[in-house]
Each structure stands twice: as structure tokens, then as C-alpha cells.
Amino acid sequence: MFTCPICHSELVELETEQQATCTFCGTVEETEYLCPKGHYQCEDCRMATQAEIIERVCLNTKSTNPIAIANLVMKHPSFNQYGVEHHELVAPVVLAAIRNVKGTAISDGKIKASIKRGSKIPYGACGSMGTCGACVSAGVAMGVLTNSNYLKDKERNLTIKTTANALLKLTELGGPRCCKYSTYASILSVWEIANNNLNLELPAIKVKCDFQGKLKECHFDKCPYYEQ
């Protein structure tokens, strides 16, 4: 039995091949199997690594909602409940969404570079280094948006502030690690600060965890992103 990686429904075997659009990257190809809810995963996305699926989704998405983009990526089979792949995720989904909202000149190269920066954040940083890779990735996004470097004033300040604000959100959430709520909180941090300081007029976004109750250390109703 083959199941959909997105909704886990059993795939339907078609009598004849038909064209389907990949839910992850938008590629159109012929398939013999299709999710009854219309989801489809192309062969390249099926074989993609964590970094590759982040890139494929973020470079091709038309969505203006970074939470929706992140939720889609995190449903890919390569993504674990917890892991360093979340460090690579926050910046590119935010940059992709902002590019789609504003038509901002955020190049594919900048999105790719943000993934690479996130990949350098070590595993377990939240438990041993006083920081969180997802929060640092929020800072990466702001650094890209402002073209920050260590010699600039306002840009550097906003970049540090974004990471600090994301970390503060985590301390308020409390509890043991959860890479999903860390991702959501970090996305909200950079979204809010970009909206308030860069005059982007970004749309409001609502967070609902698509993984609630499925995680080993789920905080359930103690988490603001949990919906009963």
C-alpha cells in the first residue's frame, strides 16, 4: 500500500496514466498513482534530501504564507520530528513568502544562501549553547532582507533583535524542545519585525500546528499553536 506523504491517505491506482502537479515543487508529470485529495509528489521531490526539498519548495511556491510553506516542507518524508533540518527552514520560507507578497527583489541565490547559512548551526544548540537554530535562522532571514553585515548599524541591530525576539518567544513557551513550535515562533518573530521596521505591509498570519499530538514531546494545550 502506498500512502500520500502529505495527508497519509492511501493512494489510488489509476486505470491509465494522467498528468499531476507536484504539491511540493509544481512539476507536472505523468503518474499511475494519485492521492484522493489531489496531492502528488514528483519523483525528484520523492528522492530529495532535507535541504533539497526546502530549496525546491521555496524556489517554486506561490504562497504568501510562510507558515503554510513551512508546514508543507515539514510533511516531506525526509523531515524528522526533531532535527537540524529545522535550522535551515525558517529563513527560506520567510524569504519566499515575502518575495511572493511584495515582488521584492529576493533572488533564488539569496534563498539558497539562507539555507546554507542555516545548515551551519549545530545540532542540539538549544540544549547546550543557549540558543536555537530556528531562532538563528530567523536572524538569517532578517540579515538577507537588510543586507546586514558586522559593520552596519541599523541592519545589524535588526538582525540580532530578530533572533533575540524569537528566543524570547521560546522562553515564554517553555517546556522541553519542540522543533515545530520553535519554527513557528521564529517565523512569527521575523515576520513581525520585518513588518514593523521595513515597511513591507505583510499580511497577518495565523499559526495552527499540523503536527499536534503526533510528536513525542508535544506540549498539547500548553502550546499556543495547539488547537483542540
Secondary structure, 3 states (H helix, E strand, C coil): CCECCCCCCECEEEEEEEEEECCCCCCEEEEEEECCCCCCCCHHHHCCCHHHHHHHHHHHCCCCCHHHHHHHHHCCCCCCCCCCHHHHHHHHHHHHHHHHHHCCCCCHHHHHHHHHHHCCCCCCHHHHCCCCHHHHHHHHHHHHHHCCCCCCCHHHHHHHHHHHHHHHHHHHHCCCCCHHHHHHHHHHHHHHHHHHHCCCCCCCCCCCCCCCCCCCCCCHHHCCCCCC
